[in-house]
Amino acid sequence: MQYPLVPTTRSWFPSLSFKELLLKELGGGWCNSIRTCVFRKTTRRGSSKFMEKQINFTGILSNKAEENPDFYNWNRVKLRYCDGASFAGEGQNEANQLYFRGQRIWSAAMEELMSKGMQNAQQALLSGCSAGGLASILHCDEFKDLFPKTTKVKCLSDAGLFLDARNVAGGYTLRDVYGGVVTLQGVQKNLPNTCTSQMDPTSCFFPQNLVANIKTPMFLLNAAYDAWQVQESLIPSSADPHGLWHECKMDRSHCNSSQLQFLQDFRNQMLKAVNVFSKSNQNGLFINSCFAHCQSERQDTWYENDSPRIGNKAIGVSVGDWFFDRTAVKAIDCPYPCDNTCHNLVFK
C-alpha cells in the first residue's frame, strides 16, 4: 500500500526537528454507492496511482512569511485523500473490487509520521478542507492522543461544517449521500461512541452532531453560505427539475427575495449548529457571510491585503490568534450582503 503522502520539491521536514507540525487533509467529496465508488477508484480521488506527483503549498501551507506569517516555518504535510469517506471507511465489496480502507490509511500515515519524528513535536495542528474538514473533526481527538500531554495540539476544520439541511424540494440530499457512505463503507464502527450511543450512524457523520463533544481545541472556518452545499445539497439538479433555482445557485446576485430568505435560513441553521461549540473558551470560529468553499488553502482568501475579513481581521490572522492563544476568536459575520470583503464564487 502506498501511503498517501505527497512531498513538494522541498524536504518534508526541514531543520525544525519536528517542533512544529501542520498536517493538512485534502478534500474531495465522498462515494456512496457501488457505481460512484467504482468510478472514483479510477481517479485521483480514489487511488494514489492517478494522483498528481507534486502539489503547490499555498495559504496555510505556504513557506513564505509574507503569505503565512504564523505557520510559514513549520513542518507541513499534506495527507492525500482517496477513500471517499473522510478517512473513516472500513469494509469491502469484493464483487466490484472495492476495498474501503480510509481508517487504515489514516492510521498508517500517522504511524509513518510518528516514526519520522512527529512524536517530538511541541506544537501540532491538524487541518482539513471540505471532506478533509470533516475528517479533521472525526479524527481530532484521535490525533491529540498520539502526542504527549505536554504537546500543544489543536484542529482546524475548513468548510467541513456540512449540515443535515432540507433542499429546495423539501428532501435531504446530503443525508441520503451520507447514509450511503456510512452503510457501504462500514463507517459506523469508526464513529464516536459519544454520538452513536444516542443517534443513528448517519446522523453521527454530520459535524453538527459531533463538534460539541470534541475534547481537543478546534477552530471552525466556514462560509455561512457554503458554495458547495448551496450547489450540491441545498439546490441539487434533482431537487430543481425545472431550473427555477439555476441562476440563483450559480450566482447569488441573481436570487430573488424568497430565494435569499431560503439561504438566510441555511445560515441560521449553521449558527444554531455551532451554538454549544462556540461557548467553549478553547474553541474558535470564523463564519463569514460569503458564497465560498475552502478558504484556508487559497492564498487570496487566507492572507492577502484584500482577503476576507471579519472585524478587519483576515482568516490567517484569526487562526493564528486562536492557535497561539493571543486572543479569543469567535467571529461571526453579519448576514449577506453586508460583507464587501468576500471572494464570492460565481459558477458558469
N, C-alpha and C positions, 0 to 999 in steps of 0.2 A: 504494500500500500504506500502511495506517495503522500507524505504529509503536505497539506495544502498551505505551505508557507512559501511566499514568493519574495525574494530579496530584490532591492533595487540595485543599481550599479555600485552603491556604497556597501560597505560591510554591514551585516545585520547589526553587529554590536560593536560600536566604536569604543574608545578608551574611557568608558564610564564605569567599567566593572559592574555593569548592570545595577547601578544605584537607582536609576530611574527607568521605568519601562512604560511605554504606551502601546497597548495591544489593541488593534483595530480589526473588528469583524466586518467583512463585506456583506452587503445585502444582495438580494436578487429574487425575492418572492418565494413561492412555495409550489410544490406539486401535490395535487390532492386526488389524483385518480391514476389508474394504470396508464391511460392514454397520455396524460400530461407528464407523468414520470418517465415513460418510455421515450418521449420526445426530449425531455430535459437531459437525459443521460448522454445524448449526442451533442450537447452544447457545453460551453464553458461554465454553465451554471450546474452541470451535473457530473462533470468529470474533469480531473486535472489534465487529461490528455488534450483538451481543447482550450485550455486557459492561455491568456497572454503570458509571455515569458517575463515581461517587465511591466510595471505599473508606476506611474508618477505618484510621488508622495506630495500632496498639496494640503492646504488647510491645516488641520490639527496635526498632520504628519509632516509638514514642511520642515526642512532643516535650516531655514533662513530666519534669523531673529526678527527681521523687519516684517515677516509674514506670519510668524507664530511665536511671539515673544516669550511665552511661558513654557513651551514644550519643545522648542526647536533643537535643543541639545540632548534630548532624551534618546534612549534606545527605542526605536519604533518598529513594530512588526505588524504586517497585515496577515490575517488569517483568512485564506481563501474559502469561499462558501460554495459547497457543491452538493449538499444533501437534500435541500428543498424542504427542510423542517426546522430551520433556525438552530441547527446543531443539536436537535433533540430526538431524532429518529432512531429506532432500534427494531428492525424486523426485516423481512424479505418476502419476495414473491418470485420463487424460482421459475415458475412457468414463463414469466416475462423477463427473467434475468435481471430482476430489480433487487438491489441489496441496500437497505436503508441503514446507514452506519453513522449518522450525524453525531450521536453522543460519543461513539468510539473515536471519531475523527477529532472531536474536541479534546477528549482525554489524551489521545496520542500526541496531539500538538502541545498540550500543556506539559506532558512528560518530556517531550523533546526540549521545550524551552527551559524547563527546570534543570535539565541536565546540562544546559549551556550557561547556567549561572543565574537564571531568573530568581532562584530561591534567595539570592543575596540582595535583591532589590530593596532599597529603603523606601521607595515610593513606586506605586503602580496604578495605572488607570486602564480599566477595560472599557473600550468604546465600541460602538457599532452603529450602523446606519440602516434604516428600513428593516428588512428581515434580520439584519445584523443587529439593529437596535433592539428588536425583540429578543435575540439571542443574548445580548448583554444583560437584559432583565432576567432571563431564565437562568443564566449561569453566574450571576453576580456574586451571590453568597458562596457558590462553589469555588469561584476564582479567589475570593478572600481567604477561604480555608486552606489554600495552597501555601500561604505565607505564614511566617511567624507573626505573633500578635503585635510585635513592635513595628511591623511594616505598615506604612500608610497606604491603604488600598481603597479606591473608590471606583465607581462605574458611571458611564455616560451613555444614555440611550438617545440617539438622534433619529427622529422620525420613526420611532418604534412604538408610539402610543396608538396602536390600532384599536378602534372602538367597535363594540358589538352594536352597531347602529343600523337603523332602518334605511333602506334605499328609497328612491323616489316613488317606487311602486308599492311600498309597504313591506317588502321582503327583507331578508337578512343575508345579503350576498356573502359577506365575509364569514359569517357563522357557517354557512354552507361549505365554503372553502376550508375553513379550519376544521370542521367536522371530518372532512375527507382526509386532510393531512394527519390528524390525530389517529384516526382509525386505520388508515392504510399503512402508515409508517410506525405504528406502535409507540406513539409519543407518550401515551398516558403514563407509562411506567417511569418516565423521566420528569414528570411534572411535580411541583412542590406538594408535599403532603398537606401542608397548611391550607391549600386550596382544595385538593381533590377529596379531602375528608369532609368537605362541606358543599362542593359543587361538582357538576359533571365535568369530565375531562376537557371537552371542547371549550367550556367557559374558562377553564384554567389555562388555556393557551392565549387568552386575551389579557394583555398587560393591565387593564383596569382592575382585574381581579387578583393581581399579583403584587403590584408595586407597594401597597401599604404594608405588606408583610416582609419586605426585604430588609434584612438587618444591616447590610453594608450601605454606607452613604452613596446616594445615587443622584444624578442630575438628569432631568428630563428636558431635552431640547426638542421642541415640536412647533410646526406651523399650525395655528388654530384652524386653518382651512387646508389641511394637508392635501397637496395636489394629487398624490397617488390615491388617497382614499376618496377624494371627490370623483376622480376618473373611474376607479375600479370597484369601489364599494358603495358609494352613495348614488352614482349615476352610471352604472354599467349599461352597455347597449341592451342587454336582456331586459332591463327594467324600463327602458325608454324606446320601445319598438318604433314609435312614430317620430323619434328625433326631436321631441319638443324641448328637451334639455340640451341638445347637442351644442348649440352656440354658447350657452352658459357654461357648460363644463369645459369647453375649450378656452374660454376667455371670460373671466369674472365680470369684465366691463359690459358684457352682453346679457347679463342676468337681469330679469325684471324684479320688481319688488317682492313678489311672493317667493321667487326662487332664492333671492338673497336672504329672506327670512328662514328658509329651509337650511341654508348654510350657517346662518347665525345660530340656529337651534343645535346644529352639529358642534359649533364652538362651545355652546353652553354645556353640552354633554361632556366635552373634553375637560372643561373646568370642573365639572362635578366629579369626574373620574379621578382627578388628582387632588381633591379636597383634603382627604385624610393624609395622603402622602405629603402634601405641602406643609402640614403642621409640624412635621419633624424638623428640628433645628439642623440636623445633619444633611438634609436633602436640599437640592437646588432645582430651580425652574427657570426656563426661558421659553415662554409661549408667545410668539409674535403673531400678529394678525396678517399673515402673508399667505399667498397661494404658492407654497413651495414644498420641497421634499428633500431631505438630506442637506443640511446647511453647514455641517462641520467639515466636510471633505472638500468643499469648493472654496477656493481662495477668496472669491468675490463676496461670499456670504460669511466667511469665518473672520477675516481680519483685513479689511481694507478701509481706505478713507470714506468710501461710500457704502460700506457694509450695513446690513440691517441693524437697527438699534432699538433698545427699549431704555428710556431714561438716559439717552445719549451714551449708552454703553454697548459696545459691539459684543457679538456672541463669544469671540475668542477671549475678550477681557472678562466677560461674565463667568465663563467656565474656569478661567484661571483664578479669579477672585474666590470662587467656591472651593476649588480643589485645595488651594493654599490657605484657606480659612482667613482670607484678608477681610472679607465681609460677607454677610448672608446675601444670597441671591434668590429672590422669589419674584421674578419679573414676569408679569402677565400684561400683555398689551391691551389697549382699548380696542373695541370691535372695528372691523373693516367698515369704512375705508379710511380710518383716522391715521394710519401709519404710512408716511410717504418715503420711508427708508427701505421698504420691501423690494426684493428682487423677485417679483411675481413671475411664475411660469405661464407662458401662453403657448397653447398647442395648436398645431396646424392639421 
